[in-house]
Amino acid sequence: VCMTINVEAGQILPQRVGSFVEELAERYPGISLCLELNERSVARVSTAVRAQADHLRDIGIMIALDDYGSQDSSVDALVRMPMD
């Protein structure tokens, strides 16, 4: 079972929903979690957001890009953040 949650890139920080998502992953290990970051928000990613994405991936939470191609798409959006 996979649950996908659409969020903006900055929302994955621990003080936003990052800690909550980590708790969900621990509480429900049978459910794979995937955070879909919208393309617009990936255009302005801080070092802290990228580090948090790496951390979330390390504990088994997938990161995906949502809405790719709906704006002025750039391949750069695909490499700006670690993606599954």
PDB file of N, CA, C and O in Angstrom:
ATOM      1  N   VAL A   1       0.852  -1.175   0.000  1.00  0.00           N
ATOM      2  CA  VAL A   1       0.000   0.000   0.000  1.00  0.00           C
ATOM      3  C   VAL A   1       0.895   1.234   0.000  1.00  0.00           C
ATOM      4  O   VAL A   1       1.852   1.317   0.770  1.00  0.00           O
ATOM      5  N   CYS A   2       0.580   2.177  -0.858  1.00  0.00           N
ATOM      6  CA  CYS A   2       1.343   3.429  -0.931  1.00  0.00           C
ATOM      7  C   CYS A   2       0.391   4.610  -0.772  1.00  0.00           C
ATOM      8  O   CYS A   2      -0.643   4.686  -1.435  1.00  0.00           O
ATOM      9  N   MET A   3       0.753   5.518   0.109  1.00  0.00           N
ATOM     10  CA  MET A   3      -0.031   6.736   0.311  1.00  0.00           C
ATOM     11  C   MET A   3       0.793   7.908  -0.205  1.00  0.00           C
ATOM     12  O   MET A   3       1.937   8.108   0.204  1.00  0.00           O
ATOM     13  N   THR A   4       0.201   8.671  -1.099  1.00  0.00           N
ATOM     14  CA  THR A   4       0.874   9.821  -1.686  1.00  0.00           C
ATOM     15  C   THR A   4       0.261  11.098  -1.127  1.00  0.00           C
ATOM     16  O   THR A   4      -0.959  11.250  -1.077  1.00  0.00           O
ATOM     17  N   ILE A   5       1.132  12.011  -0.707  1.00  0.00           N
ATOM     18  CA  ILE A   5       0.693  13.266  -0.117  1.00  0.00           C
ATOM     19  C   ILE A   5       1.310  14.407  -0.921  1.00  0.00           C
ATOM     20  O   ILE A   5       2.531  14.492  -1.051  1.00  0.00           O
ATOM     21  N   ASN A   6       0.469  15.274  -1.454  1.00  0.00           N
ATOM     22  CA  ASN A   6       0.956  16.428  -2.220  1.00  0.00           C
ATOM     23  C   ASN A   6       1.287  17.568  -1.268  1.00  0.00           C
ATOM     24  O   ASN A   6       0.451  17.980  -0.463  1.00  0.00           O
ATOM     25  N   VAL A   7       2.512  18.074  -1.366  1.00  0.00           N
ATOM     26  CA  VAL A   7       2.955  19.181  -0.524  1.00  0.00           C
ATOM     27  C   VAL A   7       3.862  20.104  -1.332  1.00  0.00           C
ATOM     28  O   VAL A   7       4.354  19.745  -2.402  1.00  0.00           O
ATOM     29  N   GLU A   8       4.063  21.280  -0.799  1.00  0.00           N
ATOM     30  CA  GLU A   8       5.075  22.180  -1.363  1.00  0.00           C
ATOM     31  C   GLU A   8       6.410  21.797  -0.740  1.00  0.00           C
ATOM     32  O   GLU A   8       6.441  21.286   0.379  1.00  0.00           O
ATOM     33  N   ALA A   9       7.486  22.029  -1.428  1.00  0.00           N
ATOM     34  CA  ALA A   9       8.805  21.597  -0.968  1.00  0.00           C
ATOM     35  C   ALA A   9       9.113  22.091   0.453  1.00  0.00           C
ATOM     36  O   ALA A   9       9.606  21.314   1.271  1.00  0.00           O
ATOM     37  N   GLY A  10       8.838  23.339   0.756  1.00  0.00           N
ATOM     38  CA  GLY A  10       9.141  23.892   2.076  1.00  0.00           C
ATOM     39  C   GLY A  10       8.360  23.251   3.207  1.00  0.00           C
ATOM     40  O   GLY A  10       8.753  23.348   4.369  1.00  0.00           O
ATOM     41  N   GLN A  11       7.263  22.600   2.878  1.00  0.00           N
ATOM     42  CA  GLN A  11       6.451  21.967   3.913  1.00  0.00           C
ATOM     43  C   GLN A  11       7.078  20.704   4.486  1.00  0.00           C
ATOM     44  O   GLN A  11       6.611  20.220   5.516  1.00  0.00           O
ATOM     45  N   ILE A  12       8.110  20.153   3.867  1.00  0.00           N
ATOM     46  CA  ILE A  12       8.708  18.926   4.375  1.00  0.00           C
ATOM     47  C   ILE A  12       9.659  19.170   5.539  1.00  0.00           C
ATOM     48  O   ILE A  12      10.141  18.217   6.151  1.00  0.00           O
ATOM     49  N   LEU A  13       9.935  20.431   5.852  1.00  0.00           N
ATOM     50  CA  LEU A  13      10.814  20.737   6.981  1.00  0.00           C
ATOM     51  C   LEU A  13      10.203  20.206   8.276  1.00  0.00           C
ATOM     52  O   LEU A  13       8.980  20.132   8.396  1.00  0.00           O
ATOM     53  N   PRO A  14      11.051  19.829   9.256  1.00  0.00           N
ATOM     54  CA  PRO A  14      10.544  19.245  10.502  1.00  0.00           C
ATOM     55  C   PRO A  14       9.501  20.106  11.219  1.00  0.00           C
ATOM     56  O   PRO A  14       8.545  19.570  11.780  1.00  0.00           O
ATOM     57  N   GLN A  15       9.668  21.401  11.209  1.00  0.00           N
ATOM     58  CA  GLN A  15       8.730  22.279  11.916  1.00  0.00           C
ATOM     59  C   GLN A  15       7.395  22.434  11.185  1.00  0.00           C
ATOM     60  O   GLN A  15       6.449  22.987  11.746  1.00  0.00           O
ATOM     61  N   ARG A  16       7.309  21.966   9.973  1.00  0.00           N
ATOM     62  CA  ARG A  16       6.044  22.004   9.219  1.00  0.00           C
ATOM     63  C   ARG A  16       5.400  20.624   9.316  1.00  0.00           C
ATOM     64  O   ARG A  16       4.814  20.308  10.352  1.00  0.00           O
ATOM     65  N   VAL A  17       5.487  19.786   8.275  1.00  0.00           N
ATOM     66  CA  VAL A  17       4.885  18.450   8.339  1.00  0.00           C
ATOM     67  C   VAL A  17       5.918  17.328   8.366  1.00  0.00           C
ATOM     68  O   VAL A  17       5.558  16.157   8.481  1.00  0.00           O
ATOM     69  N   GLY A  18       7.198  17.679   8.262  1.00  0.00           N
ATOM     70  CA  GLY A  18       8.253  16.665   8.216  1.00  0.00           C
ATOM     71  C   GLY A  18       8.254  15.714   9.398  1.00  0.00           C
ATOM     72  O   GLY A  18       8.336  14.499   9.217  1.00  0.00           O
ATOM     73  N   SER A  19       8.165  16.253  10.604  1.00  0.00           N
ATOM     74  CA  SER A  19       8.163  15.403  11.795  1.00  0.00           C
ATOM     75  C   SER A  19       6.920  14.530  11.851  1.00  0.00           C
ATOM     76  O   SER A  19       6.992  13.366  12.244  1.00  0.00           O
ATOM     77  N   PHE A  20       5.787  15.085  11.462  1.00  0.00           N
ATOM     78  CA  PHE A  20       4.536  14.326  11.433  1.00  0.00           C
ATOM     79  C   PHE A  20       4.628  13.161  10.461  1.00  0.00           C
ATOM     80  O   PHE A  20       4.180  12.057  10.769  1.00  0.00           O
ATOM     81  N   VAL A  21       5.202  13.398   9.297  1.00  0.00           N
ATOM     82  CA  VAL A  21       5.341  12.347   8.287  1.00  0.00           C
ATOM     83  C   VAL A  21       6.278  11.246   8.799  1.00  0.00           C
ATOM     84  O   VAL A  21       6.035  10.061   8.567  1.00  0.00           O
ATOM     85  N   GLU A  22       7.345  11.643   9.495  1.00  0.00           N
ATOM     86  CA  GLU A  22       8.252  10.654  10.080  1.00  0.00           C
ATOM     87  C   GLU A  22       7.510   9.777  11.082  1.00  0.00           C
ATOM     88  O   GLU A  22       7.696   8.560  11.097  1.00  0.00           O
ATOM     89  N   GLU A  23       6.669  10.384  11.920  1.00  0.00           N
ATOM     90  CA  GLU A  23       5.887   9.635  12.898  1.00  0.00           C
ATOM     91  C   GLU A  23       4.928   8.666  12.201  1.00  0.00           C
ATOM     92  O   GLU A  23       4.753   7.533  12.650  1.00  0.00           O
ATOM     93  N   LEU A  24       4.315   9.107  11.118  1.00  0.00           N
ATOM     94  CA  LEU A  24       3.419   8.228  10.359  1.00  0.00           C
ATOM     95  C   LEU A  24       4.167   7.007   9.833  1.00  0.00           C
ATOM     96  O   LEU A  24       3.672   5.882   9.903  1.00  0.00           O
ATOM     97  N   ALA A  25       5.366   7.247   9.306  1.00  0.00           N
ATOM     98  CA  ALA A  25       6.157   6.149   8.748  1.00  0.00           C
ATOM     99  C   ALA A  25       6.512   5.134   9.836  1.00  0.00           C
ATOM    100  O   ALA A  25       6.520   3.929   9.583  1.00  0.00           O
ATOM    101  N   GLU A  26       6.804   5.614  11.037  1.00  0.00           N
ATOM    102  CA  GLU A  26       7.126   4.715  12.146  1.00  0.00           C
ATOM    103  C   GLU A  26       5.881   3.982  12.640  1.00  0.00           C
ATOM    104  O   GLU A  26       5.939   2.788  12.937  1.00  0.00           O
ATOM    105  N   ARG A  27       4.768   4.685  12.727  1.00  0.00           N
ATOM    106  CA  ARG A  27       3.532   4.117  13.265  1.00  0.00           C
ATOM    107  C   ARG A  27       2.907   3.086  12.322  1.00  0.00           C
ATOM    108  O   ARG A  27       2.319   2.107  12.781  1.00  0.00           O
ATOM    109  N   TYR A  28       3.029   3.298  11.009  1.00  0.00           N
ATOM    110  CA  TYR A  28       2.411   2.418  10.020  1.00  0.00           C
ATOM    111  C   TYR A  28       3.468   1.898   9.040  1.00  0.00           C
ATOM    112  O   TYR A  28       3.500   2.323   7.885  1.00  0.00           O
ATOM    113  N   PRO A  29       4.320   0.998   9.486  1.00  0.00           N
ATOM    114  CA  PRO A  29       5.407   0.529   8.616  1.00  0.00           C
ATOM    115  C   PRO A  29       4.932  -0.237   7.379  1.00  0.00           C
ATOM    116  O   PRO A  29       5.702  -0.394   6.432  1.00  0.00           O
ATOM    117  N   GLY A  30       3.705  -0.710   7.361  1.00  0.00           N
ATOM    118  CA  GLY A  30       3.192  -1.436   6.204  1.00  0.00           C
ATOM    119  C   GLY A  30       2.733  -0.539   5.073  1.00  0.00           C
ATOM    120  O   GLY A  30       2.375  -1.023   4.000  1.00  0.00           O
ATOM    121  N   ILE A  31       2.739   0.767   5.306  1.00  0.00           N
ATOM    122  CA  ILE A  31       2.304   1.722   4.283  1.00  0.00           C
ATOM    123  C   ILE A  31       3.519   2.503   3.795  1.00  0.00           C
ATOM    124  O   ILE A  31       4.220   3.127   4.592  1.00  0.00           O
ATOM    125  N   SER A  32       3.766   2.470   2.500  1.00  0.00           N
ATOM    126  CA  SER A  32       4.838   3.281   1.918  1.00  0.00           C
ATOM    127  C   SER A  32       4.312   4.697   1.741  1.00  0.00           C
ATOM    128  O   SER A  32       3.222   4.900   1.205  1.00  0.00           O
ATOM    129  N   LEU A  33       5.079   5.661   2.186  1.00  0.00           N
ATOM    130  CA  LEU A  33       4.696   7.063   2.035  1.00  0.00           C
ATOM    131  C   LEU A  33       5.483   7.704   0.912  1.00  0.00           C
ATOM    132  O   LEU A  33       6.679   7.462   0.757  1.00  0.00           O
ATOM    133  N   CYS A  34       4.801   8.525   0.131  1.00  0.00           N
ATOM    134  CA  CYS A  34       5.435   9.266  -0.949  1.00  0.00           C
ATOM    135  C   CYS A  34       4.981  10.717  -0.868  1.00  0.00           C
ATOM    136  O   CYS A  34       3.785  11.006  -0.901  1.00  0.00           O
ATOM    137  N   LEU A  35       5.930  11.614  -0.762  1.00  0.00           N
ATOM    138  CA  LEU A  35       5.618  13.043  -0.770  1.00  0.00           C
ATOM    139  C   LEU A  35       5.810  13.561  -2.190  1.00  0.00           C
ATOM    140  O   LEU A  35       6.911  13.514  -2.737  1.00  0.00           O
ATOM    141  N   GLU A  36       4.724  14.054  -2.777  1.00  0.00           N
ATOM    142  CA  GLU A  36       4.792  14.635  -4.122  1.00  0.00           C
ATOM    143  C   GLU A  36       4.951  16.139  -3.978  1.00  0.00           C
ATOM    144  O   GLU A  36       4.059  16.829  -3.483  1.00  0.00           O
ATOM    145  N   LEU A  37       6.093  16.632  -4.417  1.00  0.00           N
ATOM    146  CA  LEU A  37       6.379  18.059  -4.350  1.00  0.00           C
ATOM    147  C   LEU A  37       5.948  18.707  -5.656  1.00  0.00           C
ATOM    148  O   LEU A  37       6.305  18.233  -6.734  1.00  0.00           O
ATOM    149  N   ASN A  38       5.180  19.793  -5.563  1.00  0.00           N
ATOM    150  CA  ASN A  38       4.759  20.410  -6.818  1.00  0.00           C
ATOM    151  C   ASN A  38       5.936  21.135  -7.468  1.00  0.00           C
ATOM    152  O   ASN A  38       6.819  21.662  -6.793  1.00  0.00           O
ATOM    153  N   GLU A  39       5.917  21.143  -8.765  1.00  0.00           N
ATOM    154  CA  GLU A  39       7.051  21.661  -9.543  1.00  0.00           C
ATOM    155  C   GLU A  39       7.369  23.110  -9.214  1.00  0.00           C
ATOM    156  O   GLU A  39       8.537  23.489  -9.133  1.00  0.00           O
ATOM    157  N   ARG A  40       6.356  23.906  -9.028  1.00  0.00           N
ATOM    158  CA  ARG A  40       6.561  25.327  -8.737  1.00  0.00           C
ATOM    159  C   ARG A  40       7.389  25.516  -7.461  1.00  0.00           C
ATOM    160  O   ARG A  40       8.271  26.374  -7.417  1.00  0.00           O
ATOM    161  N   SER A  41       7.109  24.718  -6.424  1.00  0.00           N
ATOM    162  CA  SER A  41       7.819  24.888  -5.155  1.00  0.00           C
ATOM    163  C   SER A  41       9.252  24.374  -5.211  1.00  0.00           C
ATOM    164  O   SER A  41      10.087  24.803  -4.415  1.00  0.00           O
ATOM    165  N   VAL A  42       9.550  23.475  -6.123  1.00  0.00           N
ATOM    166  CA  VAL A  42      10.907  22.942  -6.239  1.00  0.00           C
ATOM    167  C   VAL A  42      11.846  23.972  -6.871  1.00  0.00           C
ATOM    168  O   VAL A  42      13.065  23.825  -6.792  1.00  0.00           O
ATOM    169  N   ALA A  43      11.300  24.990  -7.485  1.00  0.00           N
ATOM    170  CA  ALA A  43      12.124  26.030  -8.112  1.00  0.00           C
ATOM    171  C   ALA A  43      12.891  26.857  -7.084  1.00  0.00           C
ATOM    172  O   ALA A  43      13.884  27.501  -7.422  1.00  0.00           O
ATOM    173  N   ARG A  44      12.438  26.843  -5.840  1.00  0.00           N
ATOM    174  CA  ARG A  44      13.105  27.636  -4.799  1.00  0.00           C
ATOM    175  C   ARG A  44      13.391  26.784  -3.565  1.00  0.00           C
ATOM    176  O   ARG A  44      12.780  26.964  -2.511  1.00  0.00           O
ATOM    177  N   VAL A  45      14.315  25.869  -3.716  1.00  0.00           N
ATOM    178  CA  VAL A  45      14.648  24.921  -2.655  1.00  0.00           C
ATOM    179  C   VAL A  45      15.882  25.380  -1.901  1.00  0.00           C
ATOM    180  O   VAL A  45      16.920  25.674  -2.495  1.00  0.00           O
ATOM    181  N   SER A  46      15.753  25.437  -0.572  1.00  0.00           N
ATOM    182  CA  SER A  46      16.888  25.811   0.271  1.00  0.00           C
ATOM    183  C   SER A  46      17.729  24.576   0.594  1.00  0.00           C
ATOM    184  O   SER A  46      17.313  23.444   0.349  1.00  0.00           O
ATOM    185  N   THR A  47      18.893  24.810   1.137  1.00  0.00           N
ATOM    186  CA  THR A  47      19.766  23.717   1.563  1.00  0.00           C
ATOM    187  C   THR A  47      19.077  22.872   2.633  1.00  0.00           C
ATOM    188  O   THR A  47      19.208  21.648   2.642  1.00  0.00           O
ATOM    189  N   ALA A  48      18.343  23.527   3.533  1.00  0.00           N
ATOM    190  CA  ALA A  48      17.639  22.808   4.600  1.00  0.00           C
ATOM    191  C   ALA A  48      16.559  21.890   4.039  1.00  0.00           C
ATOM    192  O   ALA A  48      16.382  20.774   4.528  1.00  0.00           O
ATOM    193  N   VAL A  49      15.846  22.339   3.034  1.00  0.00           N
ATOM    194  CA  VAL A  49      14.799  21.518   2.416  1.00  0.00           C
ATOM    195  C   VAL A  49      15.425  20.318   1.721  1.00  0.00           C
ATOM    196  O   VAL A  49      14.930  19.196   1.832  1.00  0.00           O
ATOM    197  N   ARG A  50      16.499  20.558   1.014  1.00  0.00           N
ATOM    198  CA  ARG A  50      17.181  19.446   0.327  1.00  0.00           C
ATOM    199  C   ARG A  50      17.712  18.434   1.340  1.00  0.00           C
ATOM    200  O   ARG A  50      17.589  17.227   1.129  1.00  0.00           O
ATOM    201  N   ALA A  51      18.298  18.908   2.430  1.00  0.00           N
ATOM    202  CA  ALA A  51      18.813  18.002   3.474  1.00  0.00           C
ATOM    203  C   ALA A  51      17.679  17.199   4.103  1.00  0.00           C
ATOM    204  O   ALA A  51      17.839  16.011   4.386  1.00  0.00           O
ATOM    205  N   GLN A  52      16.538  17.843   4.321  1.00  0.00           N
ATOM    206  CA  GLN A  52      15.381  17.131   4.881  1.00  0.00           C
ATOM    207  C   GLN A  52      14.871  16.075   3.908  1.00  0.00           C
ATOM    208  O   GLN A  52      14.494  14.980   4.325  1.00  0.00           O
ATOM    209  N   ALA A  53      14.857  16.389   2.630  1.00  0.00           N
ATOM    210  CA  ALA A  53      14.436  15.405   1.623  1.00  0.00           C
ATOM    211  C   ALA A  53      15.377  14.198   1.650  1.00  0.00           C
ATOM    212  O   ALA A  53      14.923  13.057   1.571  1.00  0.00           O
ATOM    213  N   ASP A  54      16.664  14.442   1.760  1.00  0.00           N
ATOM    214  CA  ASP A  54      17.631  13.343   1.861  1.00  0.00           C
ATOM    215  C   ASP A  54      17.348  12.499   3.102  1.00  0.00           C
ATOM    216  O   ASP A  54      17.367  11.270   3.040  1.00  0.00           O
ATOM    217  N   HIS A  55      17.085  13.162   4.226  1.00  0.00           N
ATOM    218  CA  HIS A  55      16.789  12.454   5.476  1.00  0.00           C
ATOM    219  C   HIS A  55      15.530  11.599   5.333  1.00  0.00           C
ATOM    220  O   HIS A  55      15.524  10.431   5.723  1.00  0.00           O
ATOM    221  N   LEU A  56      14.478  12.172   4.782  1.00  0.00           N
ATOM    222  CA  LEU A  56      13.224  11.433   4.618  1.00  0.00           C
ATOM    223  C   LEU A  56      13.421  10.216   3.721  1.00  0.00           C
ATOM    224  O   LEU A  56      12.878   9.146   3.993  1.00  0.00           O
ATOM    225  N   ARG A  57      14.187  10.380   2.668  1.00  0.00           N
ATOM    226  CA  ARG A  57      14.474   9.241   1.786  1.00  0.00           C
ATOM    227  C   ARG A  57      15.280   8.177   2.513  1.00  0.00           C
ATOM    228  O   ARG A  57      15.073   6.982   2.299  1.00  0.00           O
ATOM    229  N   ASP A  58      16.205   8.607   3.376  1.00  0.00           N
ATOM    230  CA  ASP A  58      17.014   7.652   4.139  1.00  0.00           C
ATOM    231  C   ASP A  58      16.159   6.781   5.056  1.00  0.00           C
ATOM    232  O   ASP A  58      16.507   5.630   5.318  1.00  0.00           O
ATOM    233  N   ILE A  59      15.049   7.319   5.541  1.00  0.00           N
ATOM    234  CA  ILE A  59      14.192   6.528   6.436  1.00  0.00           C
ATOM    235  C   ILE A  59      13.050   5.845   5.679  1.00  0.00           C
ATOM    236  O   ILE A  59      12.140   5.284   6.291  1.00  0.00           O
ATOM    237  N   GLY A  60      13.104   5.895   4.349  1.00  0.00           N
ATOM    238  CA  GLY A  60      12.169   5.123   3.537  1.00  0.00           C
ATOM    239  C   GLY A  60      10.980   5.866   2.961  1.00  0.00           C
ATOM    240  O   GLY A  60      10.096   5.246   2.371  1.00  0.00           O
ATOM    241  N   ILE A  61      10.940   7.177   3.120  1.00  0.00           N
ATOM    242  CA  ILE A  61       9.845   7.967   2.540  1.00  0.00           C
ATOM    243  C   ILE A  61      10.269   8.407   1.140  1.00  0.00           C
ATOM    244  O   ILE A  61      11.344   8.979   0.957  1.00  0.00           O
ATOM    245  N   MET A  62       9.425   8.139   0.171  1.00  0.00           N
ATOM    246  CA  MET A  62       9.749   8.494  -1.212  1.00  0.00           C
ATOM    247  C   MET A  62       9.433   9.966  -1.482  1.00  0.00           C
ATOM    248  O   MET A  62       8.527  10.546  -0.884  1.00  0.00           O
ATOM    249  N   ILE A  63      10.198  10.547  -2.391  1.00  0.00           N
ATOM    250  CA  ILE A  63       9.990  11.926  -2.837  1.00  0.00           C
ATOM    251  C   ILE A  63       9.751  11.876  -4.344  1.00  0.00           C
ATOM    252  O   ILE A  63      10.527  11.276  -5.088  1.00  0.00           O
ATOM    253  N   ALA A  64       8.665  12.514  -4.783  1.00  0.00           N
ATOM    254  CA  ALA A  64       8.328  12.534  -6.209  1.00  0.00           C
ATOM    255  C   ALA A  64       8.023  13.966  -6.636  1.00  0.00           C
ATOM    256  O   ALA A  64       7.777  14.836  -5.800  1.00  0.00           O
ATOM    257  N   LEU A  65       8.041  14.194  -7.925  1.00  0.00           N
ATOM    258  CA  LEU A  65       7.728  15.505  -8.488  1.00  0.00           C
ATOM    259  C   LEU A  65       6.331  15.463  -9.088  1.00  0.00           C
ATOM    260  O   LEU A  65       6.053  14.648  -9.967  1.00  0.00           O
ATOM    261  N   ASP A  66       5.461  16.332  -8.617  1.00  0.00           N
ATOM    262  CA  ASP A  66       4.078  16.399  -9.083  1.00  0.00           C
ATOM    263  C   ASP A  66       3.939  17.564 -10.062  1.00  0.00           C
ATOM    264  O   ASP A  66       4.687  18.539  -9.981  1.00  0.00           O
ATOM    265  N   ASP A  67       3.013  17.466 -10.957  1.00  0.00           N
ATOM    266  CA  ASP A  67       2.683  18.538 -11.900  1.00  0.00           C
ATOM    267  C   ASP A  67       3.804  18.865 -12.877  1.00  0.00           C
ATOM    268  O   ASP A  67       3.816  19.959 -13.442  1.00  0.00           O
ATOM    269  N   TYR A  68       4.751  17.944 -13.096  1.00  0.00           N
ATOM    270  CA  TYR A  68       5.832  18.248 -14.026  1.00  0.00           C
ATOM    271  C   TYR A  68       5.247  18.467 -15.411  1.00  0.00           C
ATOM    272  O   TYR A  68       4.492  17.639 -15.921  1.00  0.00           O
ATOM    273  N   GLY A  69       5.601  19.574 -16.001  1.00  0.00           N
ATOM    274  CA  GLY A  69       5.121  19.895 -17.341  1.00  0.00           C
ATOM    275  C   GLY A  69       3.953  20.852 -17.355  1.00  0.00           C
ATOM    276  O   GLY A  69       3.535  21.301 -18.422  1.00  0.00           O
ATOM    277  N   SER A  70       3.411  21.176 -16.178  1.00  0.00           N
ATOM    278  CA  SER A  70       2.252  22.075 -16.151  1.00  0.00           C
ATOM    279  C   SER A  70       2.664  23.545 -16.132  1.00  0.00           C
ATOM    280  O   SER A  70       1.858  24.413 -16.467  1.00  0.00           O
ATOM    281  N   GLN A  71       3.884  23.832 -15.755  1.00  0.00           N
ATOM    282  CA  GLN A  71       4.414  25.196 -15.766  1.00  0.00           C
ATOM    283  C   GLN A  71       5.502  25.266 -16.841  1.00  0.00           C
ATOM    284  O   GLN A  71       5.529  24.454 -17.766  1.00  0.00           O
ATOM    285  N   ASP A  72       6.382  26.232 -16.707  1.00  0.00           N
ATOM    286  CA  ASP A  72       7.539  26.296 -17.601  1.00  0.00           C
ATOM    287  C   ASP A  72       8.533  25.240 -17.118  1.00  0.00           C
ATOM    288  O   ASP A  72       9.436  25.539 -16.336  1.00  0.00           O
ATOM    289  N   SER A  73       8.365  24.029 -17.579  1.00  0.00           N
ATOM    290  CA  SER A  73       9.132  22.897 -17.070  1.00  0.00           C
ATOM    291  C   SER A  73      10.604  23.018 -17.401  1.00  0.00           C
ATOM    292  O   SER A  73      11.003  23.559 -18.432  1.00  0.00           O
ATOM    293  N   SER A  74      11.379  22.498 -16.494  1.00  0.00           N
ATOM    294  CA  SER A  74      12.812  22.499 -16.663  1.00  0.00           C
ATOM    295  C   SER A  74      13.355  21.185 -16.133  1.00  0.00           C
ATOM    296  O   SER A  74      12.915  20.694 -15.093  1.00  0.00           O
ATOM    297  N   VAL A  75      14.308  20.623 -16.847  1.00  0.00           N
ATOM    298  CA  VAL A  75      14.963  19.417 -16.361  1.00  0.00           C
ATOM    299  C   VAL A  75      15.650  19.720 -15.037  1.00  0.00           C
ATOM    300  O   VAL A  75      15.843  18.819 -14.220  1.00  0.00           O
ATOM    301  N   ASP A  76      16.017  20.966 -14.818  1.00  0.00           N
ATOM    302  CA  ASP A  76      16.656  21.376 -13.575  1.00  0.00           C
ATOM    303  C   ASP A  76      15.789  21.020 -12.367  1.00  0.00           C
ATOM    304  O   ASP A  76      16.324  20.702 -11.305  1.00  0.00           O
ATOM    305  N   ALA A  77      14.471  21.067 -12.506  1.00  0.00           N
ATOM    306  CA  ALA A  77      13.566  20.714 -11.407  1.00  0.00           C
ATOM    307  C   ALA A  77      13.748  19.247 -11.020  1.00  0.00           C
ATOM    308  O   ALA A  77      13.537  18.885  -9.862  1.00  0.00           O
ATOM    309  N   LEU A  78      14.129  18.417 -11.958  1.00  0.00           N
ATOM    310  CA  LEU A  78      14.304  17.006 -11.679  1.00  0.00           C
ATOM    311  C   LEU A  78      15.583  16.707 -10.903  1.00  0.00           C
ATOM    312  O   LEU A  78      15.664  15.688 -10.218  1.00  0.00           O
ATOM    313  N   VAL A  79      16.573  17.574 -11.001  1.00  0.00           N
ATOM    314  CA  VAL A  79      17.841  17.350 -10.310  1.00  0.00           C
ATOM    315  C   VAL A  79      18.043  18.261  -9.100  1.00  0.00           C
ATOM    316  O   VAL A  79      18.994  18.074  -8.341  1.00  0.00           O
ATOM    317  N   ARG A  80      17.181  19.223  -8.913  1.00  0.00           N
ATOM    318  CA  ARG A  80      17.303  20.151  -7.790  1.00  0.00           C
ATOM    319  C   ARG A  80      17.045  19.457  -6.457  1.00  0.00           C
ATOM    320  O   ARG A  80      17.621  19.826  -5.433  1.00  0.00           O
ATOM    321  N   MET A  81      16.179  18.455  -6.480  1.00  0.00           N
ATOM    322  CA  MET A  81      15.817  17.712  -5.275  1.00  0.00           C
ATOM    323  C   MET A  81      16.082  16.234  -5.501  1.00  0.00           C
ATOM    324  O   MET A  81      15.982  15.755  -6.630  1.00  0.00           O
ATOM    325  N   PRO A  82      16.422  15.495  -4.433  1.00  0.00           N
ATOM    326  CA  PRO A  82      16.544  14.045  -4.588  1.00  0.00           C
ATOM    327  C   PRO A  82      15.159  13.457  -4.831  1.00  0.00           C
ATOM    328  O   PRO A  82      14.237  13.706  -4.055  1.00  0.00           O
ATOM    329  N   MET A  83      15.006  12.692  -5.881  1.00  0.00           N
ATOM    330  CA  MET A  83      13.689  12.153  -6.264  1.00  0.00           C
ATOM    331  C   MET A  83      13.746  10.628  -6.374  1.00  0.00           C
ATOM    332  O   MET A  83      14.787  10.033  -6.654  1.00  0.00           O
ATOM    333  N   ASP A  84      12.591  10.034  -6.141  1.00  0.00           N
ATOM    334  CA  ASP A  84      12.424   8.607  -6.374  1.00  0.00           C
ATOM    335  C   ASP A  84      11.672   8.469  -7.647  1.00  0.00           C
ATOM    336  O   ASP A  84      11.393   7.351  -8.081  1.00  0.00           O
TER     337      ASP A  84
END
